[in-house]
Amino acid sequence: MWAALLLLALGSGFPYRQALPGYRYSFPRDHFEHPDFRTEWWYYTGNVHTPQGRRYGFELVFFRQAQRRGPSGNASSWRVDDLYLAHLALTDIDGQRFRYSERLNRAGPGVAGASFARRRIWNGNWSAQWEGDAQTLDAVAEDFRFHLRLTPRKPPVIHGENGVSQKAGGPGRASCYVSFPRLAVEGEIDEQPVAGTAWMDHEWFTHQLEADQVGWDWFSVQLADGADCMLFQLRRRDGSIDPYSSGTYIDPQGRARHLKKAEFSLQPLAWWTSPRTGARYPVRWRIQAPSLHVTLTCVAAIPQQELVARENAGPSYWEGAVTYSGSAQGVGYLEMTGYGKPVSLE
């Protein structure tokens, strides 16, 4: 969902478009770039396994952060209209190993970008290529690589109410937020065949966090009975949970239901302290949604799934594979930010 691109959110006087109620979605166009909004990301996370049962979690994320818009007098293809950040991570669950890589580029002459015309999002040799709603992910890092084909098993879901996912009170303090909540995965990781499921998020907006919002916890849930769920809570500086926290439940047939904060609870049960940043992250949670008759325990596949910002220049965050047990069994991903230094947006 949300991550370290926010460290690039510098002040700007350009009148970017706001995410307002009543946004009219048009697919497939809205799966791609929205340069009139300031910030945008495409998130791919998934849990896969080899034929022998070895388990992996993967993450590939593309971010776009607008830097300036309007006439600049600079016709160079190297001018910086947008910055493109990308994160790549692989969790070897059975091997208890977590690896990740990051890169930051300007668009340049085709170096990075998002294009409806090309049906592609890319940053160097990391890419998501679309064919209809199916997507192919390719990524090569120094010590791992993957080639994965993702096929939707449910239609895309629009989160929130009246076309927007509200993050604070007031017009425009929201995002346009779409997910493919269940994608069948097949392909290769380090030339090993793998299969499993993935979740894809696409979000675009202009408003950043409120001054009293220091971080968030985001959960994707894919259950064995075919149901899926997204939940997030925004944490405030005083330790309380923001009332604009929310979620979406998607039944096995793909029907979505918006969840308000009062309809679910997220309770941390156990913590892991990062030896690199000193941040203390909850890595075991209890999730309850009484109206859905859901009580789940969420457990990190391995504790050490923290992405540490290069040279500590920005906020580090935790994002990794998790398992669910309780009223149902399943897998998913968890993202936690603001546990080290708070996310700074200006």
Sequence and secondary structure as in RCSB ss.txt:
>XXXX:A:sequence
MWAALLLLALGSGFPYRQALPGYRYSFPRDHFEHPDFRTEWWYYTGNVHTPQGRRYGFELVFFRQAQRRGPSGNA
SSWRVDDLYLAHLALTDIDGQRFRYSERLNRAGPGVAGASFARRRIWNGNWSAQWEGDAQTLDAVAEDFRFHLRL
TPRKPPVIHGENGVSQKAGGPGRASCYVSFPRLAVEGEIDEQPVAGTAWMDHEWFTHQLEADQVGWDWFSVQLAD
GADCMLFQLRRRDGSIDPYSSGTYIDPQGRARHLKKAEFSLQPLAWWTSPRTGARYPVRWRIQAPSLHVTLTCVA
AIPQQELVARENAGPSYWEGAVTYSGSAQGVGYLEMTGYGKPVSLE
>XXXX:A:secstr
   GGGGG     S    B TT    TTGGGS  TTSSEEEEEEEEEEE TT  EEEEEEEEEEEE   S  S  
 TT  SEEEEEEEEEEETTTTEEEEEEEEEE TTTTEEEETTTTEEEETTEEEEEETTEEEEEEE SS EEEEEE
EESS  EE SBTTBEE SSSTB EEEEEEEEEEEEEEEETTEEEEEEEEEEEEEES    TTEEEEEEEEEEETT
S EEEEEEEEETTS B TT EEEEE TTS EEEEEGGG EEEEEEEEE TTT  EEEEEEEEEEGGGTEEEEEEE
SSS  EE  GGG S  EEEEEEEEEESS EEEEEEEESSSS     
